Amino acid sequence: MSKLPVIKGRELVKFLESIGFKVIRTKGSHVRLRSEDGRVTTVPVHGNKDIPKGLLRKIIREDLEMTLEKFSELYSRFKGK
């Protein structure tokens, strides 16, 4: 099993935009994103804090409908830019 990266909220939003999600709403410190195929997620952007591991795992598995390995692969490519 691959190890999850430590990600800040803003960085996750930028990554999700790079894989086809678009920001549809911002309310307070939460950013709502939607993909073309209808997947929706909400990302907390609380200053410069990291996203908790459990929440990141939930976003990846349930909202993005992606395996942790696939996410890690796409994210490492994104960070390599």
Protein Blocks (a to p, Z undefined) as FASTA:
>chain_A
ZZdddddfklmmmmmmmnopacfbdehjaccdddfkopacddddehjaccdfklmmmmmm
mmnopafklmmmmmmmmmmZZ
